[in-house]
């Protein structure tokens, strides 16, 4: 009868059947000359499907993708469900916390800077407390991410900057912002005409910090959601000031 239950549960999957049998034997009552598997133990093994969750297999990546996309789609209910699917199957909570931390900057960023703080705090809580208690900390983080205003501006900024950095790895650092720590460096022009922003009234300068080949490039383009709208407005004011003062600063 018990073997029939395992066969029905496996539904034709031999690996599942063997894994179930192994788990049942492992959790059986070990005697002097035999191991006894009770019906209660078997039901617990069948009820707990952790052995079906391969942490390196396709289902692992499907479920973490489902969590990520549920948060991105502003669906806290689905996000908590996929979180539970992973944790109940035995996933390392620190892995989940790392993925949520990535989401906090990739999909939210400066639209809500606190998202990263909450994600890191959840990671620390998982590290200190562990499962099952830390499940509630991850739930807090996942729901927060799902409800936060979203922006992928930081993700796109680094994507473009990284591409151009790889293309221009040999481009020299502008002399004006080089670190002239020796007299020889200073004689070569390192740091010459450097403008110290703190010495100005506006705490702004028109100094060019990008290599000449990339002058004027804009990598960070703020979104319009949440706090990033405020960051965007400040950046617009800064760029307008620099354009207005560009001429006099170069004379």
FENNORZI-V776258 format. One record per backbone hydrogen bond with DSSP energy under -0.5 kcal/mol. NH is the residue of the N-H (numbers start at 1). CO is the residue of the C=O. If there is no record, write none. Layout:
nh: [NH:NH]
co: [CO:CO]
//
This chain:
nh: [5:6:7:8:9:10:11:12:13:14:17:18:19:20:21:22:23:24:25:26:27:28:29:30:31:31:36:37:38:42:43:44:45:46:47:48:49:52:53:54:55:57:60:61:62:63:64:65:66:67:68:69:70:71:72:73:74:75:79:80:81:82:83:84:85:86:87:88:89:90:91:95:96:97:98:99:100:101:102:103:104:105:105:106:107:108:109:111:112:115:116:117:118:119:120:121:122:123:124:125:126:127:128:129:130:130:134:135:136:138:139:140:141:142:143:144:145:146:147:148:151:156:157:158:159:160:161:162:163:164:165:166:167:168:169:171:177:178:180:181:186:187:188:189:190:191:192:194:196:197:199:200:209:214:215:217:219:221:222:227:228:229:230:231:232:233:234:235:236:237:238:239:240:241:242:243:244:245:246:249:250:250:251:251]
co: [1:2:3:4:5:6:7:7:10:12:13:14:15:16:17:18:19:20:21:22:23:25:36:28:29:34:29:35:36:38:39:40:41:42:43:44:47:49:50:52:53:54:54:57:58:59:60:61:62:63:64:65:66:67:68:69:71:70:75:76:77:78:79:80:81:82:83:84:85:87:86:92:92:93:94:95:96:97:98:99:100:101:102:102:103:103:104:108:109:112:113:113:114:115:116:117:118:119:120:121:122:123:124:125:125:126:130:132:133:134:135:136:137:138:139:140:141:142:143:144:107:152:153:154:155:156:157:158:159:160:161:162:163:164:166:168:174:175:178:179:182:183:184:186:185:175:189:191:194:195:196:197:207:211:212:214:217:219:220:111:225:226:227:227:228:229:230:231:232:233:234:235:236:237:238:239:240:241:242:245:246:247:247:248]
//
